[in-house]
Amino acid sequence: MSESPKSLRELLELLQQEKQLLSFNREHALEPDLSAAAQAGQNIGETSPALMFNNLQGYPGKRIVLNTVSSWPNYALSMGLPKESSQQQIYQEVLRRWSDSPWELQEKTEQPPFMDNIIEGDDINLFELIPLFRGNERDGAPYITKGAFISRDISEPNNDDKENVSIYRVQAKGKNLLSAQFVPGHDCARHLSIAEERGENLKVAIAIGVPPALSVAACSPLPYEESEFKLAAALQDSPFEVYKSEHTGLNLPWSAEYIIEGEIIAGEREHEGPFGEFTGFYCGNRKMPLFKVTRVMHRDQPVFENLHLARPMSESDYIMAFNNGVAMHQELKTNFPGIKAVNALNCYGLVTIISIDQNMGGIAKSAALRAMTTAPGLISAKTVIMVDDDVDPFDMYQVMWAMSCNMNPQFDVSLINGLPSVGLDPASVPTGITAKMVIDACRPTAPDLRGNSKPKEDIVHPTGTGEWEQKLTAMIKAL
Ligand SMILES: Cc1cc2nc3c(=O)[nH]c(=O)nc-3n(C[C@H](O)[C@H](O)[C@H](O)COP(=O)(O)O)c2cc1C
């Protein structure tokens, strides 16, 4: 294990060294080349590299990186782990850091590199400053899809724990106008309603090109009073460096490539969308808050890091891969200490798979029901599949084996109607309401002794399998 990269540039350097980055120096047009390249990278599969475009038509000196963390090797490297790490190994490390590493901010006073270029007032033209492009052909406009969106609870302006960082999709609407879409219940929606009740605009900022741990923290389901900057510190295993903006009073990631600052205008809403979403479908057009930009700052030769959303697996699935699962695990572990891992990576956890050592019959099903009412499970966890602890919930062959051999639909499938779901779930009826299902693919455990289910270790691996595995892996690496 090495140190986690503390900036986007450190990550790009590491990806280059590890042969997980492809660079393009020939000129490329923004549309349709970039999103086509990102989609092609995703089609290549689970080990695909990041894509760096150094020569953009119409944008001399500016660069774009896509698919930065759009594969398991890139995710592992972004956390300072070996690129061969399995999903289960990455999950266990994220779980360990989330619980055990210090959640610490480091406020730096030294001028950050993004202050090398400051653009204010009438000089702001987002379309000139940032190489914005549409990710999917029927998107209503260009979108910023991997920006860390920062806001604060203005009723407690000095409370860093009530500062929020999230990833929200942000539509470019004009040269100094953006529109953000945050679902009710998400923290910025709460910050905005507090400001609007007072008749005040809400100061906000978007940081683009941030340390990889912050992107992961930003889309993690933290309680309202916990800071994503501090979670990022835990995830990267070192204090998170911020710089306090005199313009908005917000903490800004010190190493960011771009900073966009401004305010959400109280009481104003305008049409936003359509937009190709993580479900693989377009969402419609709805009225959303407006964000007036008052200052843009960027590093020299800035890198615009954006993310291509599409049917899974796309980068958003990778950066969300462990967040919901680890957050559910944290909530469940007191009552269900037998839980080993929670795989909530399918469509942000709409299908969640949990491995458990159930010490008594019925415990697995109880844990599944509880998972549906955890904070992240409430609007996801539509199907929860329970497997024994000898099954890796990240390995679909093993999960399908458990479903094939341990599950009898007569006893092991339970349906509950009328529960909440994320509004983007196209199968919800009405939108935002769904039935949920538990599939218990664990072996029946006493006092439930039905059927002729087999003990966990019926066919054991032949003696020496572990040593052979190491030997073969080393030989394959050396080929
Ligand atoms: C690429 C990407 C785009 C997202 N877009 C949105 C969005 O537009 N609106 C939203 O409410 N959540 C969006 N999310 C999910 C939130 O980032 C996530 O649920 C986060 O935990 C919300 O945190 P909050 O409750 O602190 O706001 C997105 C996540 C990713 C990875």
The ligand as a Tripos MOL2 file, in Angstrom:
@<TRIPOS>MOLECULE
LIG
   31    33     1     0     0
SMALL
NO_CHARGES

@<TRIPOS>ATOM
      1 C1        -22.0520   11.6410  -11.0730 C.3       1 LIG1
      2 C2        -23.0530   11.8680   -9.9830 C.ar      1 LIG1
      3 C3        -24.0880   12.7650  -10.1740 C.ar      1 LIG1
      4 C4        -25.0180   13.0010   -9.1630 C.ar      1 LIG1
      5 N1        -26.0020   13.9110   -9.3750 N.ar      1 LIG1
      6 C5        -26.8720   14.1940   -8.3910 C.ar      1 LIG1
      7 C6        -27.8320   15.2220   -8.5820 C.ar      1 LIG1
      8 O1        -27.9060   15.8590   -9.6460 O.2       1 LIG1
      9 N2        -28.6960   15.4780   -7.5710 N.ar      1 LIG1
     10 C7        -28.6390   14.7990   -6.3860 C.ar      1 LIG1
     11 O2        -29.4300   15.1170   -5.4980 O.2       1 LIG1
     12 N3        -27.7350   13.8100   -6.1760 N.ar      1 LIG1
     13 C8        -26.8430   13.5020   -7.1470 C.ar      1 LIG1
     14 N4        -25.9030   12.5290   -6.9590 N.ar      1 LIG1
     15 C9        -25.9110   11.7420   -5.7220 C.3       1 LIG1
     16 C10       -25.3270   12.5130   -4.5560 C.3       1 LIG1
     17 O3        -24.0300   12.9780   -4.8420 O.3       1 LIG1
     18 C11       -25.2540   11.6050   -3.3410 C.3       1 LIG1
     19 O4        -26.5090   11.0340   -3.0860 O.3       1 LIG1
     20 C12       -24.7730   12.3450   -2.1090 C.3       1 LIG1
     21 O5        -24.5930   11.4180   -1.0640 O.3       1 LIG1
     22 C13       -25.7420   13.4260   -1.6690 C.3       1 LIG1
     23 O6        -25.2400   13.9590   -0.4830 O.3       1 LIG1
     24 P1        -25.9810   15.0770    0.3690 P.3       1 LIG1
     25 O7        -27.1570   14.4190    0.9920 O.co2     1 LIG1
     26 O8        -24.9240   15.4670    1.3260 O.co2     1 LIG1
     27 O9        -26.3460   16.1570   -0.5600 O.co2     1 LIG1
     28 C14       -24.9370   12.2850   -7.9450 C.ar      1 LIG1
     29 C15       -23.8900   11.3790   -7.7510 C.ar      1 LIG1
     30 C16       -22.9490   11.1710   -8.7570 C.ar      1 LIG1
     31 C17       -21.8190   10.2030   -8.5300 C.3       1 LIG1
@<TRIPOS>BOND
     1     1     2 1
     2     2     3 ar
     3     2    30 ar
     4     3     4 ar
     5     4     5 ar
     6     4    28 ar
     7     5     6 ar
     8     6     7 ar
     9     6    13 1
    10     7     8 2
    11     7     9 ar
    12     9    10 ar
    13    10    11 2
    14    10    12 ar
    15    12    13 ar
    16    13    14 ar
    17    14    15 1
    18    14    28 ar
    19    15    16 1
    20    16    17 1
    21    16    18 1
    22    18    19 1
    23    18    20 1
    24    20    21 1
    25    20    22 1
    26    22    23 1
    27    23    24 1
    28    24    25 2
    29    24    26 1
    30    24    27 1
    31    28    29 ar
    32    29    30 ar
    33    30    31 1
@<TRIPOS>SUBSTRUCTURE
     1 LIG1         1 GROUP 0 **** ****
